[in-house]
Amino acid sequence: MIERSIFREDHNIFRESVRRFVEREIVPFHAQWEEEGIVPRELWLKAGEEGLLCCTVQEEYGGLGLDYLFDVVVFEELWRAGASGPGFLIHTDLVATYILSFGTEAQKRHWLPKMVRGEAIGSLGMTEPHAGSDLKAIRTKAVQDGDDYLISGQKVFISNGQMCDILVLATKTDSAAGAHGVTLFLVEGDRAGFSRGRNLAKLGMKAQDTSELFFDNVRVPATNMLGSEGNGFKLMMTKLPQERLAQAIRSATVTETVIEWTVDYTAERKAFGQTIADFQNTQFVLAELRTKASVARVYTDKCIELFMQGKLDPVDAAMAKMFVCELHCEAVDKCLQLFGGWGYMWEYPIARAYADARIVKIAGGSIEVMKVIIGREMFKGRLSKK
Ligand SMILES: Cc1cc2nc3c(=O)[nH]c(=O)nc-3n(C[C@H](O)[C@H](O)[C@H](O)COP(=O)(O)OP(=O)(O)OC[C@H]3O[C@@H](n4cnc5c(N)ncnc54)[C@H](O)[C@@H]3O)c2cc1C
């Protein structure tokens, strides 16, 4: 495999400590959390104490002011261990990033130190029951009332929704203005009128809470607005490449991991007097996957570099997400096949990885939406329909 060149020695040392943390504090309990549908709050506090949350937040806001690769290390180590429960990525990569990038000084000083310590858990509330891919169609309303806004509506599929203390919420302040009517607010989890619905039962990612959220005339001060009125859609669009990159990082990591598990398993398991690895079919399947995994990793790392230089454009990010997430789903399917019946058993990590994988083609912009973005760029100015 081409050696990765983006990490320095300090990242490698950090990786060792994250790996120990994951093995000690997460792996032994993850199956229990899957049954409970949620990870305990104490895990967030421990992760905060260990410096695993929001690594890039500057010291003045209670963080360590490290570079993005430290966040990448945390995400990779979680995915490598199959630890899909802790919603650190949404908290760190999305919510904290929104506040850092678009928040007022007061918002940053209030929320970021708590988020770094794991005392305040973040969620991102965009999707509604009738509007996911087409975000400008959201209906949750924010109506001005003196110095406040009153928020009413409903969100669904919100990760960390049962536990969140702070929510970046997409609303409509002008329902007739389409994308220009979208405004973001920070909504505290203890606001009157805010309630949490079901922790939804899912195909995979069973330890991560995913919720319905309800807003019944939730009063928030105008100072809770994130960005300015009507520019929420634009702000969300600027963060999408980062979100898609994170998904590619996840998928590149899981793809490599399931290939490793499968090499180990098939080298031991026997049938017809030889190991499963001795069948040429096994070698061919794994050789193809490994080749694609290597290509995916190099492309993803290049996107990480571009992102850190402020040069990752939305089309490159969409291509990363599309290619690597599709590979991820292909890899879990083909690897599970090589485990035979044992691969279908929940006690085997490959079964969990298979169930966890399916979401990567849907959330954070579906595969089809990635193709729309790529195709539009290819035919820029040449399509008959706008
Ligand atoms: C486990 C999980 C966690 C999630 N976490 C969050 C979260 O924390 N916060 C949040 O806000 N949301 C979250 N989501 C929601 C997620 O982002 C949406 O499910 C996703 O954006 C797709 O929206 P949808 O489900 O409404 O599907 P729809 O938009 O209804 O799409 C249905 C199908 O139509 C296709 N389609 C849509 N538009 C086009 C088009 N233009 N061209 C071609 N095909 C198209 C889609 O690709 C899909 O296949 C989560 C979802 C899940 C399942």
The ligand as an SDF file (V2000), in Angstrom:
LIG
                    3D

 53 58  0  0  0  0  0  0  0  0999 V2000
  -28.9130    7.4470   10.6430 C   0  0  0  0  0  0  0  0  0  0  0  0
  -29.1820    8.8020   10.0970 C   0  0  0  0  0  0  0  0  0  0  0  0
  -28.6050    9.9070   10.7010 C   0  0  0  0  0  0  0  0  0  0  0  0
  -28.8950   11.1840   10.2160 C   0  0  0  0  0  0  0  0  0  0  0  0
  -28.4060   12.2770   10.8950 N   0  0  0  0  0  0  0  0  0  0  0  0
  -28.8580   13.5110   10.5530 C   0  0  0  0  0  0  0  0  0  0  0  0
  -28.5340   14.6460   11.3560 C   0  0  0  0  0  0  0  0  0  0  0  0
  -27.8210   14.5480   12.3570 O   0  0  0  0  0  0  0  0  0  0  0  0
  -29.0460   15.8500   10.9920 N   0  0  0  0  0  0  0  0  0  0  0  0
  -29.8470   15.9980    9.8970 C   0  0  0  0  0  0  0  0  0  0  0  0
  -30.2780   17.1150    9.6400 O   0  0  0  0  0  0  0  0  0  0  0  0
  -30.1580   14.9500    9.1060 N   0  0  0  0  0  0  0  0  0  0  0  0
  -29.6900   13.7080    9.4190 C   0  0  0  0  0  0  0  0  0  0  0  0
  -30.0280   12.6260    8.6500 N   0  0  0  0  0  0  0  0  0  0  0  0
  -30.8590   12.8270    7.4720 C   0  0  0  0  0  0  0  0  0  0  0  0
  -30.1250   12.6170    6.1490 C   0  0  0  0  0  0  0  0  0  0  0  0
  -29.2120   13.6350    5.8970 O   0  0  0  0  0  0  0  0  0  0  0  0
  -31.2220   12.4820    5.0850 C   0  0  0  0  0  0  0  0  0  0  0  0
  -31.8360   11.2180    5.2900 O   0  0  0  0  0  0  0  0  0  0  0  0
  -30.6730   12.6010    3.6820 C   0  0  0  0  0  0  0  0  0  0  0  0
  -30.2760   13.9270    3.4250 O   0  0  0  0  0  0  0  0  0  0  0  0
  -31.6990   12.1810    2.6080 C   0  0  0  0  0  0  0  0  0  0  0  0
  -32.9060   12.8390    2.7990 O   0  0  0  0  0  0  0  0  0  0  0  0
  -34.2860   11.9890    2.8590 P   0  0  0  0  0  0  0  0  0  0  0  0
  -34.0860   10.8960    3.8550 O   0  0  0  0  0  0  0  0  0  0  0  0
  -35.3970   12.9380    3.1210 O   0  0  0  0  0  0  0  0  0  0  0  0
  -34.4340   11.3450    1.4430 O   0  0  0  0  0  0  0  0  0  0  0  0
  -35.1250   12.0300    0.1500 P   0  0  0  0  0  0  0  0  0  0  0  0
  -34.6030   13.3970   -0.0140 O   0  0  0  0  0  0  0  0  0  0  0  0
  -36.5940   11.8380    0.2510 O   0  0  0  0  0  0  0  0  0  0  0  0
  -34.5640   11.1060   -1.0150 O   0  0  0  0  0  0  0  0  0  0  0  0
  -35.1450    9.8540   -1.3810 C   0  0  0  0  0  0  0  0  0  0  0  0
  -34.3700    9.3080   -2.5700 C   0  0  0  0  0  0  0  0  0  0  0  0
  -34.4700   10.2110   -3.6700 O   0  0  0  0  0  0  0  0  0  0  0  0
  -33.1750   10.5290   -4.1400 C   0  0  0  0  0  0  0  0  0  0  0  0
  -33.0890   11.9240   -4.6270 N   0  0  0  0  0  0  0  0  0  0  0  0
  -33.3810   13.0560   -3.9460 C   0  0  0  0  0  0  0  0  0  0  0  0
  -33.1140   14.1270   -4.6950 N   0  0  0  0  0  0  0  0  0  0  0  0
  -32.6310   13.6810   -5.8790 C   0  0  0  0  0  0  0  0  0  0  0  0
  -32.1810   14.3060   -7.0760 C   0  0  0  0  0  0  0  0  0  0  0  0
  -32.1220   15.6330   -7.2010 N   0  0  0  0  0  0  0  0  0  0  0  0
  -31.7670   13.5140   -8.0950 N   0  0  0  0  0  0  0  0  0  0  0  0
  -31.7720   12.1710   -7.9950 C   0  0  0  0  0  0  0  0  0  0  0  0
  -32.2040   11.5190   -6.8810 N   0  0  0  0  0  0  0  0  0  0  0  0
  -32.6090   12.2610   -5.8340 C   0  0  0  0  0  0  0  0  0  0  0  0
  -32.2600   10.3540   -2.9440 C   0  0  0  0  0  0  0  0  0  0  0  0
  -30.9190   10.1320   -3.3470 O   0  0  0  0  0  0  0  0  0  0  0  0
  -32.8700    9.1290   -2.2780 C   0  0  0  0  0  0  0  0  0  0  0  0
  -32.3890    7.9830   -2.9170 O   0  0  0  0  0  0  0  0  0  0  0  0
  -29.7250   11.3380    9.0890 C   0  0  0  0  0  0  0  0  0  0  0  0
  -30.2610   10.2280    8.4540 C   0  0  0  0  0  0  0  0  0  0  0  0
  -30.0290    8.9720    8.9540 C   0  0  0  0  0  0  0  0  0  0  0  0
  -30.6890    7.8010    8.2910 C   0  0  0  0  0  0  0  0  0  0  0  0
  1  2  1  0
  2  3  1  0
  2 52  2  0
  3  4  2  0
  4  5  1  0
  4 50  1  0
  5  6  2  0
  6  7  1  0
  6 13  1  0
  7  8  2  0
  7  9  1  0
  9 10  1  0
 10 11  2  0
 10 12  1  0
 12 13  2  0
 13 14  1  0
 14 15  1  0
 14 50  1  0
 15 16  1  0
 16 17  1  0
 16 18  1  0
 18 19  1  0
 18 20  1  0
 20 21  1  0
 20 22  1  0
 22 23  1  0
 23 24  1  0
 24 25  2  0
 24 26  1  0
 24 27  1  0
 27 28  1  0
 28 29  2  0
 28 30  1  0
 28 31  1  0
 31 32  1  0
 32 33  1  0
 33 34  1  0
 33 48  1  0
 34 35  1  0
 35 36  1  0
 35 46  1  0
 36 37  1  0
 36 45  1  0
 37 38  2  0
 38 39  1  0
 39 40  1  0
 39 45  2  0
 40 41  1  0
 40 42  2  0
 42 43  1  0
 43 44  2  0
 44 45  1  0
 46 47  1  0
 46 48  1  0
 48 49  1  0
 50 51  2  0
 51 52  1  0
 52 53  1  0
M  END
$$$$
